[in-house]
Amino acid sequence: MDHHHTHSTNPRELQMARSMCWHCQSEVSGEYFCERCVKVQPVSKDLDYFTCMNLPRRLTIDLPQLEAKFYELSRAFHPDFYQNKSEAEQAISLNNAATLNTAYRTLRDPIQRAEYLLDLEAGAVKEIRTSPPADLFEEILELQDTLNEFRTADRTSAAGQELRAKLQAEQRILERRKQDMEQQLQQLFADWDALQDRSEATSQARSERDRLLKQMREILSNRTYVKNIVNDLVTTIG
């Protein structure tokens, strides 16, 4: 597929760290090269990743458009093109490329994208759950007991094999739960995007926005907890 025909805007439109060129002090208006001295300009640290990639703040995004924008900006900032430039230009290109790479990695993954958007919209999304979700509490406690028993058991014995089989069954159950959570998230993502598309500024819309953010945060947190337990199981069972 030719990605170059995705609806693009002026490729030079990107928020800069300052409104004045660091080299010649000319005014720069959101372009990453100074029009007067043609020196590369540093991307603003305040630039959110959606804006960086010329995408709306949505949870379902156009992945070919994201990829096309990434490659377009990568070509502009790639350190190889700055090997014969000044140290300042080399440092700016490196920092810009690092920001761009982080933005691309974050937005192309649906879960990281949702966590990032929650961080932008509500803050403090990175709180990782350290206690089991309420509906899993008893199950997780029992699972931890079985794990501890398995760690000290003779794994070649009949009892050890039985414990392994039990843990493998638990792993499959938890993986299905994680898939269920991801399906719930997909629906919430669609609801969020629909709400954004309506662009309503009513109290009802704000209430709906807060409800969606809260639900997404809860499910993302539960999913992270379950994922960590599954990883622990995989490592222990071998």
CYANA upper distance limits for C-alpha pairs under 8 A (distance plus 0.5 A):
  3 HIS  CA     64 PRO  CA      6.70
  3 HIS  CA     65 GLN  CA      7.52
  3 HIS  CA     67 GLU  CA      8.48
  3 HIS  CA     68 ALA  CA      6.29
  4 HIS  CA     68 ALA  CA      6.95
  6 THR  CA     64 PRO  CA      8.18
  6 THR  CA     65 GLN  CA      6.37
  6 THR  CA     68 ALA  CA      8.13
  7 HIS  CA     65 GLN  CA      8.23
  9 THR  CA     13 GLU  CA      8.20
 11 PRO  CA     72 GLU  CA      8.25
 11 PRO  CA     73 LEU  CA      8.39
 12 ARG  CA     30 GLY  CA      7.95
 12 ARG  CA     31 GLU  CA      5.43
 12 ARG  CA     32 TYR  CA      6.54
 12 ARG  CA     33 PHE  CA      8.19
 13 GLU  CA     30 GLY  CA      6.02
 13 GLU  CA     31 GLU  CA      5.75
 13 GLU  CA     32 TYR  CA      7.95
 14 LEU  CA     30 GLY  CA      5.70
 14 LEU  CA     31 GLU  CA      6.17
 14 LEU  CA     32 TYR  CA      6.97
 14 LEU  CA     43 VAL  CA      7.83
 14 LEU  CA     51 THR  CA      8.43
 14 LEU  CA     52 CYS  CA      7.03
 15 GLN  CA     30 GLY  CA      5.28
 15 GLN  CA     31 GLU  CA      7.52
 15 GLN  CA     32 TYR  CA      8.37
 15 GLN  CA     43 VAL  CA      6.72
 15 GLN  CA     44 SER  CA      6.45
 15 GLN  CA     47 LEU  CA      7.01
 15 GLN  CA     52 CYS  CA      8.22
 16 MET  CA     29 SER  CA      8.48
 16 MET  CA     30 GLY  CA      5.97
 16 MET  CA     31 GLU  CA      7.30
 16 MET  CA     32 TYR  CA      7.12
 16 MET  CA     41 GLN  CA      7.16
 16 MET  CA     42 PRO  CA      6.39
 16 MET  CA     43 VAL  CA      5.03
 16 MET  CA     44 SER  CA      5.24
 17 ALA  CA     41 GLN  CA      8.23
 17 ALA  CA     42 PRO  CA      6.16
 17 ALA  CA     43 VAL  CA      5.76
 17 ALA  CA     44 SER  CA      4.16
 17 ALA  CA     45 LYS  CA      7.21
 17 ALA  CA     46 ASP  CA      8.40
 18 ARG  CA     28 VAL  CA      8.34
 18 ARG  CA     42 PRO  CA      8.40
 18 ARG  CA     44 SER  CA      7.84
 19 SER  CA     27 GLU  CA      6.32
 19 SER  CA     28 VAL  CA      5.70
 19 SER  CA     29 SER  CA      6.88
 19 SER  CA     30 GLY  CA      8.05
 20 MET  CA     25 GLN  CA      5.69
 20 MET  CA     26 SER  CA      6.00
 20 MET  CA     27 GLU  CA      4.99
 20 MET  CA     28 VAL  CA      5.83
 21 CYS  CA     25 GLN  CA      5.02
 21 CYS  CA     26 SER  CA      5.76
 21 CYS  CA     27 GLU  CA      6.68
 21 CYS  CA     28 VAL  CA      6.54
 21 CYS  CA     34 CYS  CA      6.78
 21 CYS  CA     41 GLN  CA      7.44
 22 TRP  CA     41 GLN  CA      7.91
 23 HIS  CA     37 CYS  CA      8.22
 23 HIS  CA     39 LYS  CA      7.71
 24 CYS  CA     36 ARG  CA      8.30
 24 CYS  CA     37 CYS  CA      7.22
 26 SER  CA     34 CYS  CA      8.01
 26 SER  CA     36 ARG  CA      7.46
 28 VAL  CA     34 CYS  CA      6.55
 28 VAL  CA     35 GLU  CA      8.00
 31 GLU  CA     41 GLN  CA      8.16
 32 TYR  CA     40 VAL  CA      6.21
 32 TYR  CA     41 GLN  CA      5.35
 32 TYR  CA     42 PRO  CA      7.56
 32 TYR  CA     43 VAL  CA      7.71
 33 PHE  CA     38 VAL  CA      5.76
 33 PHE  CA     39 LYS  CA      5.90
 33 PHE  CA     40 VAL  CA      5.00
 33 PHE  CA     41 GLN  CA      6.08
 34 CYS  CA     38 VAL  CA      5.10
 34 CYS  CA     39 LYS  CA      5.94
 34 CYS  CA     40 VAL  CA      7.11
 34 CYS  CA     41 GLN  CA      7.41
 39 LYS  CA     89 GLU  CA      7.74
 40 VAL  CA     89 GLU  CA      6.91
 40 VAL  CA     92 ILE  CA      7.69
 40 VAL  CA     93 SER  CA      7.79
 41 GLN  CA     92 ILE  CA      7.37
 42 PRO  CA     92 ILE  CA      5.97
 42 PRO  CA     93 SER  CA      8.08
 42 PRO  CA     95 ASN  CA      8.06
 42 PRO  CA     96 ASN  CA      6.87
 43 VAL  CA     47 LEU  CA      7.96
 43 VAL  CA     96 ASN  CA      6.38
 47 LEU  CA     51 THR  CA      7.20
 47 LEU  CA     52 CYS  CA      6.91
 48 ASP  CA     52 CYS  CA      6.69
 49 TYR  CA     53 MET  CA      6.72
 49 TYR  CA    103 ALA  CA      5.51
 49 TYR  CA    104 TYR  CA      8.30
 49 TYR  CA    107 LEU  CA      7.97
 50 PHE  CA     54 ASN  CA      6.63
 50 PHE  CA     55 LEU  CA      5.48
 50 PHE  CA     56 PRO  CA      6.71
 50 PHE  CA     57 ARG  CA      6.41
 50 PHE  CA    103 ALA  CA      8.38
 50 PHE  CA    107 LEU  CA      8.20
 51 THR  CA     55 LEU  CA      6.36
 51 THR  CA     56 PRO  CA      7.68
 51 THR  CA     57 ARG  CA      8.47
 52 CYS  CA    100 LEU  CA      8.14
 52 CYS  CA    103 ALA  CA      8.04
 53 MET  CA     66 LEU  CA      6.79
 53 MET  CA     69 LYS  CA      6.45
 53 MET  CA     70 PHE  CA      7.42
 53 MET  CA    103 ALA  CA      8.25
 53 MET  CA    104 TYR  CA      8.39
 54 ASN  CA     69 LYS  CA      8.03
 55 LEU  CA     61 ILE  CA      8.00
 55 LEU  CA     66 LEU  CA      8.07
 56 PRO  CA     61 ILE  CA      8.49
 57 ARG  CA    117 LEU  CA      7.91
 58 ARG  CA    192 TRP  CA      8.06
 58 ARG  CA    193 ASP  CA      6.05
 58 ARG  CA    196 GLN  CA      8.06
 59 LEU  CA    110 PRO  CA      7.82
 59 LEU  CA    113 ARG  CA      7.37
 59 LEU  CA    114 ALA  CA      6.84
 59 LEU  CA    117 LEU  CA      8.37
 59 LEU  CA    189 PHE  CA      6.01
 59 LEU  CA    190 ALA  CA      7.96
 59 LEU  CA    192 TRP  CA      7.94
 59 LEU  CA    193 ASP  CA      6.96
 60 THR  CA    110 PRO  CA      8.48
 60 THR  CA    189 PHE  CA      7.41
 60 THR  CA    190 ALA  CA      7.73
 60 THR  CA    193 ASP  CA      7.72
 61 ILE  CA     66 LEU  CA      8.35
 62 ASP  CA     66 LEU  CA      6.80
 63 LEU  CA     67 GLU  CA      6.63
 63 LEU  CA    108 ARG  CA      7.39
 64 PRO  CA     68 ALA  CA      6.54
 65 GLN  CA     69 LYS  CA      6.62
 66 LEU  CA     70 PHE  CA      6.61
 66 LEU  CA    104 TYR  CA      7.98
 66 LEU  CA    108 ARG  CA      8.13
 67 GLU  CA     71 TYR  CA      6.76
 67 GLU  CA    104 TYR  CA      8.36
 68 ALA  CA     72 GLU  CA      6.62
 69 LYS  CA     73 LEU  CA      6.66
 70 PHE  CA     74 SER  CA      6.39
 70 PHE  CA    100 LEU  CA      7.67
 70 PHE  CA    101 ASN  CA      8.50
 70 PHE  CA    104 TYR  CA      7.15
 71 TYR  CA     75 ARG  CA      6.68
 72 GLU  CA     76 ALA  CA      7.26
 73 LEU  CA     77 PHE  CA      6.75
 73 LEU  CA    100 LEU  CA      8.14
 74 SER  CA     78 HIS  CA      5.99
 74 SER  CA     97 ALA  CA      7.10
 74 SER  CA    100 LEU  CA      7.94
 77 PHE  CA     81 PHE  CA      8.12
 77 PHE  CA     93 SER  CA      5.53
 77 PHE  CA     94 LEU  CA      7.90
 77 PHE  CA     96 ASN  CA      6.87
 77 PHE  CA     97 ALA  CA      6.17
 78 HIS  CA     82 TYR  CA      7.97
 78 HIS  CA     93 SER  CA      7.00
 78 HIS  CA     94 LEU  CA      7.93
 78 HIS  CA     97 ALA  CA      6.87
 79 PRO  CA     83 GLN  CA      7.21
 79 PRO  CA     90 GLN  CA      7.01
 79 PRO  CA     93 SER  CA      6.18
 79 PRO  CA     94 LEU  CA      6.37
 79 PRO  CA     97 ALA  CA      8.13
 82 TYR  CA     86 SER  CA      8.34
 82 TYR  CA     89 GLU  CA      7.33
 82 TYR  CA     90 GLN  CA      6.02
 82 TYR  CA     93 SER  CA      7.77
 83 GLN  CA     90 GLN  CA      7.40
 85 LYS  CA     89 GLU  CA      6.62
 85 LYS  CA     90 GLN  CA      6.98
 86 SER  CA     90 GLN  CA      6.79
 87 GLU  CA     91 ALA  CA      6.60
 88 ALA  CA     92 ILE  CA      6.73
 89 GLU  CA     93 SER  CA      6.61
 90 GLN  CA     94 LEU  CA      6.70
 91 ALA  CA     95 ASN  CA      6.71
 92 ILE  CA     96 ASN  CA      6.49
 93 SER  CA     97 ALA  CA      6.47
 94 LEU  CA     98 ALA  CA      6.65
 95 ASN  CA     99 THR  CA      6.73
 96 ASN  CA    100 LEU  CA      6.63
 97 ALA  CA    101 ASN  CA      6.60
 98 ALA  CA    102 THR  CA      6.74
 99 THR  CA    103 ALA  CA      6.66
100 LEU  CA    104 TYR  CA      6.67
101 ASN  CA    105 ARG  CA      6.66
102 THR  CA    106 THR  CA      6.56
103 ALA  CA    107 LEU  CA      6.64
104 TYR  CA    108 ARG  CA      6.54
105 ARG  CA    109 ASP  CA      7.28
106 THR  CA    112 GLN  CA      5.86
106 THR  CA    113 ARG  CA      6.09
106 THR  CA    116 TYR  CA      7.93
107 LEU  CA    112 GLN  CA      7.20
107 LEU  CA    113 ARG  CA      5.21
108 ARG  CA    113 ARG  CA      7.52
109 ASP  CA    113 ARG  CA      6.36
110 PRO  CA    114 ALA  CA      6.67
111 ILE  CA    115 GLU  CA      6.70
111 ILE  CA    220 LEU  CA      8.32
112 GLN  CA    116 TYR  CA      6.48
113 ARG  CA    117 LEU  CA      6.63
114 ALA  CA    118 LEU  CA      6.58
115 GLU  CA    119 ASP  CA      6.64
115 GLU  CA    125 VAL  CA      6.78
115 GLU  CA    126 LYS  CA      7.90
115 GLU  CA    217 ARG  CA      8.35
115 GLU  CA    220 LEU  CA      8.14
116 TYR  CA    120 LEU  CA      6.80
116 TYR  CA    125 VAL  CA      8.24
117 LEU  CA    121 GLU  CA      6.52
118 LEU  CA    122 ALA  CA      5.93
118 LEU  CA    123 GLY  CA      6.97
118 LEU  CA    125 VAL  CA      6.48
118 LEU  CA    213 LEU  CA      7.21
118 LEU  CA    217 ARG  CA      7.79
119 ASP  CA    123 GLY  CA      4.66
119 ASP  CA    124 ALA  CA      6.33
119 ASP  CA    125 VAL  CA      5.54
119 ASP  CA    126 LYS  CA      8.06
122 ALA  CA    213 LEU  CA      7.94
125 VAL  CA    217 ARG  CA      7.34
127 GLU  CA    221 SER  CA      8.14
128 ILE  CA    221 SER  CA      6.59
128 ILE  CA    224 THR  CA      7.65
128 ILE  CA    225 TYR  CA      7.97
129 ARG  CA    221 SER  CA      6.19
129 ARG  CA    222 ASN  CA      7.41
129 ARG  CA    224 THR  CA      7.90
129 ARG  CA    225 TYR  CA      6.52
130 THR  CA    225 TYR  CA      7.74
131 SER  CA    225 TYR  CA      8.49
132 PRO  CA    136 LEU  CA      6.63
132 PRO  CA    137 PHE  CA      5.81
132 PRO  CA    140 ILE  CA      7.41
132 PRO  CA    222 ASN  CA      8.16
132 PRO  CA    225 TYR  CA      7.48
133 PRO  CA    137 PHE  CA      6.62
133 PRO  CA    222 ASN  CA      6.57
136 LEU  CA    140 ILE  CA      6.43
137 PHE  CA    141 LEU  CA      6.81
138 GLU  CA    142 GLU  CA      6.79
139 GLU  CA    143 LEU  CA      6.61
140 ILE  CA    144 GLN  CA      6.60
141 LEU  CA    145 ASP  CA      6.97
142 GLU  CA    146 THR  CA      6.87
143 LEU  CA    147 LEU  CA      6.61
143 LEU  CA    167 LEU  CA      8.10
143 LEU  CA    170 GLU  CA      8.17
144 GLN  CA    148 ASN  CA      6.65
145 ASP  CA    149 GLU  CA      6.68
146 THR  CA    150 PHE  CA      6.58
146 THR  CA    163 LEU  CA      7.53
146 THR  CA    167 LEU  CA      7.90
147 LEU  CA    151 ARG  CA      6.69
147 LEU  CA    167 LEU  CA      7.92
147 LEU  CA    233 LEU  CA      8.32
147 LEU  CA    236 THR  CA      8.31
148 ASN  CA    152 THR  CA      7.18
149 GLU  CA    153 ALA  CA      6.62
149 GLU  CA    163 LEU  CA      8.46
150 PHE  CA    154 ASP  CA      8.43
150 PHE  CA    155 ARG  CA      7.85
150 PHE  CA    160 GLY  CA      6.95
150 PHE  CA    163 LEU  CA      6.57
150 PHE  CA    164 ARG  CA      7.63
151 ARG  CA    236 THR  CA      7.99
153 ALA  CA    159 ALA  CA      8.19
153 ALA  CA    160 GLY  CA      6.21
154 ASP  CA    159 ALA  CA      8.23
154 ASP  CA    160 GLY  CA      6.08
155 ARG  CA    159 ALA  CA      8.14
155 ARG  CA    160 GLY  CA      4.71
155 ARG  CA    161 GLN  CA      6.59
155 ARG  CA    164 ARG  CA      8.42
156 THR  CA    160 GLY  CA      6.53
156 THR  CA    161 GLN  CA      7.00
157 SER  CA    161 GLN  CA      6.73
158 ALA  CA    162 GLU  CA      6.63
159 ALA  CA    163 LEU  CA      6.74
160 GLY  CA    164 ARG  CA      6.73
161 GLN  CA    165 ALA  CA      6.75
162 GLU  CA    166 LYS  CA      6.76
163 LEU  CA    167 LEU  CA      6.69
164 ARG  CA    168 GLN  CA      6.63
164 ARG  CA    237 ILE  CA      7.05
165 ALA  CA    169 ALA  CA      6.76
166 LYS  CA    170 GLU  CA      6.84
167 LEU  CA    171 GLN  CA      6.59
167 LEU  CA    233 LEU  CA      7.76
167 LEU  CA    237 ILE  CA      8.10
168 GLN  CA    172 ARG  CA      6.89
168 GLN  CA    233 LEU  CA      8.49
168 GLN  CA    237 ILE  CA      8.24
169 ALA  CA    173 ILE  CA      6.91
170 GLU  CA    174 LEU  CA      6.69
171 GLN  CA    175 GLU  CA      6.60
171 GLN  CA    230 VAL  CA      6.52
171 GLN  CA    233 LEU  CA      7.24
171 GLN  CA    234 VAL  CA      8.45
172 ARG  CA    176 ARG  CA      6.77
173 ILE  CA    177 ARG  CA      6.84
174 LEU  CA    178 LYS  CA      6.69
174 LEU  CA    226 VAL  CA      7.21
174 LEU  CA    230 VAL  CA      7.36
175 GLU  CA    179 GLN  CA      6.79
175 GLU  CA    227 LYS  CA      8.36
175 GLU  CA    230 VAL  CA      7.63
176 ARG  CA    180 ASP  CA      6.70
177 ARG  CA    181 MET  CA      6.75
178 LYS  CA    182 GLU  CA      6.78
178 LYS  CA    223 ARG  CA      6.36
178 LYS  CA    226 VAL  CA      7.18
178 LYS  CA    227 LYS  CA      7.60
179 GLN  CA    183 GLN  CA      6.79
180 ASP  CA    184 GLN  CA      6.81
181 MET  CA    185 LEU  CA      6.68
181 MET  CA    219 ILE  CA      6.92
181 MET  CA    220 LEU  CA      8.49
181 MET  CA    223 ARG  CA      7.04
182 GLU  CA    186 GLN  CA      6.75
182 GLU  CA    223 ARG  CA      8.38
183 GLN  CA    187 GLN  CA      7.08
184 GLN  CA    188 LEU  CA      6.87
185 LEU  CA    189 PHE  CA      6.46
185 LEU  CA    216 MET  CA      7.10
185 LEU  CA    219 ILE  CA      7.73
185 LEU  CA    220 LEU  CA      8.44
186 GLN  CA    190 ALA  CA      6.82
187 GLN  CA    191 ASP  CA      6.75
188 LEU  CA    192 TRP  CA      6.55
188 LEU  CA    212 LEU  CA      7.16
188 LEU  CA    215 GLN  CA      8.47
188 LEU  CA    216 MET  CA      7.40
189 PHE  CA    193 ASP  CA      6.73
190 ALA  CA    194 ALA  CA      6.67
191 ASP  CA    195 LEU  CA      6.69
191 ASP  CA    212 LEU  CA      8.31
192 TRP  CA    196 GLN  CA      6.76
192 TRP  CA    209 ARG  CA      7.77
192 TRP  CA    212 LEU  CA      7.23
193 ASP  CA    197 ASP  CA      6.61
194 ALA  CA    198 ARG  CA      6.89
195 LEU  CA    199 SER  CA      7.21
195 LEU  CA    200 GLU  CA      8.23
195 LEU  CA    205 ALA  CA      7.93
195 LEU  CA    209 ARG  CA      7.97
196 GLN  CA    200 GLU  CA      8.35
200 GLU  CA    205 ALA  CA      6.57
201 ALA  CA    205 ALA  CA      6.82
201 ALA  CA    206 ARG  CA      7.51
202 THR  CA    206 ARG  CA      6.89
203 SER  CA    207 SER  CA      6.60
204 GLN  CA    208 GLU  CA      6.66
205 ALA  CA    209 ARG  CA      6.57
206 ARG  CA    210 ASP  CA      6.73
207 SER  CA    211 ARG  CA      6.69
208 GLU  CA    212 LEU  CA      6.68
209 ARG  CA    213 LEU  CA      6.71
210 ASP  CA    214 LYS  CA      6.58
211 ARG  CA    215 GLN  CA      6.67
212 LEU  CA    216 MET  CA      6.54
213 LEU  CA    217 ARG  CA      6.54
214 LYS  CA    218 GLU  CA      6.71
215 GLN  CA    219 ILE  CA      6.71
216 MET  CA    220 LEU  CA      6.42
217 ARG  CA    221 SER  CA      6.53
218 GLU  CA    222 ASN  CA      6.69
219 ILE  CA    223 ARG  CA      6.43
220 LEU  CA    224 THR  CA      6.67
221 SER  CA    225 TYR  CA      6.89
222 ASN  CA    226 VAL  CA      6.73
223 ARG  CA    227 LYS  CA      6.44
224 THR  CA    228 ASN  CA      6.67
225 TYR  CA    229 ILE  CA      6.91
226 VAL  CA    230 VAL  CA      6.71
227 LYS  CA    231 ASN  CA      6.67
228 ASN  CA    232 ASP  CA      6.68
229 ILE  CA    233 LEU  CA      6.72
230 VAL  CA    234 VAL  CA      6.68
231 ASN  CA    235 THR  CA      6.68
232 ASP  CA    236 THR  CA      6.60
233 LEU  CA    237 ILE  CA      6.39
234 VAL  CA    238 GLY  CA      6.34
